[in-house]
């Protein structure tokens, strides 16, 4: 089986329209939302626009990220000009392809949380549509037609299933994996910051979360602002991932 994760090859429906010669594209998946307000204020402070991929994940305060209690947060981000994509409603992990255009998945939340479930095209489209419906109810706007599978785990078949649902898959570049979900004991915030500033190149898609359960020493409060400042000093600008006639697909094949 081949699983696609983060890296870079080109497809046909998403473009990255840059306003400088060295663009990068910072993206955030929902996660537990513990640093959501910090991320929002830091982006605003430095006038950086980001792309957010939304799932209905359990948060540090006990609710879920697409509950009405988060409406004002998402609405304000939308007003500020950020872009929003789909991350599956139940934060559903792809496992592998099956016969008859079906796939095996494992939802992290919902009635089948932690269980392996077989889904078909209709099931995937229904789950993606749930995210769009919640976002539209909270903000008055539909999501942009882009999605990111949890963990970046996909296959060619799964990518095509998402495309049939109206969403183009976007992963991240190898150097764009910012490491906020890694163990803080093994990967200090300083190490992750230094690595990012050393390795990120023009055109890279960066990925972090609005809070992560698996890391004790939170990444964003220590790294996000110096990362933005450091990349700007190197001549980079921050752009969003938008839908146009051309599509860029980010993925990497691992055996």
C-alpha angles and dihedrals in degrees: 000000000000119000122194120219133161125328135084144293133132128252126158127277115042123073136189107219107195129201094196137038094255109045125174127184117220115200134183130201116208102249116158094325093230093136097030095114092045092051091048094050093045093051089048093048092054095036092240122155118211140186117239126201112205132210129161096254129167110256135214090255093056102255128093128265095242096045118119087254087075096047096103091048094054092039092054092048090051091051089052091060104256121148125238131207137175125270098175121271099253094034088251119196120215113229107174147318122273133193124279094037094295130129136204114236140169118217115212093206138024132050093321097043112159094004128114110246133183114226135179135205094282093050093053094047090049092052093048090047091055090062091048092049093051093047092048092049091051099042108017090240135098122236119261109261095258131103141184121208112226110268088011087268113153143132130215088262093050092048089052091048089055090047091054087053087057100260130114115213119241122187125167141264120264092246089043093069096106095191100231091142095053125102111279090213092060100031115037121203089247090054092050093047094048092047093050094048090048099046109030113107136188112289095024121143110221124207134200137138139247087241133336132213097210098062123073099190102056114235104208101058090052103035115023100074097042088045092054092045093045094049092048090051088055090055099259124141127201120239137174130239109250136181118249138133093296126062130204117201121200118204146125126209118230125178 
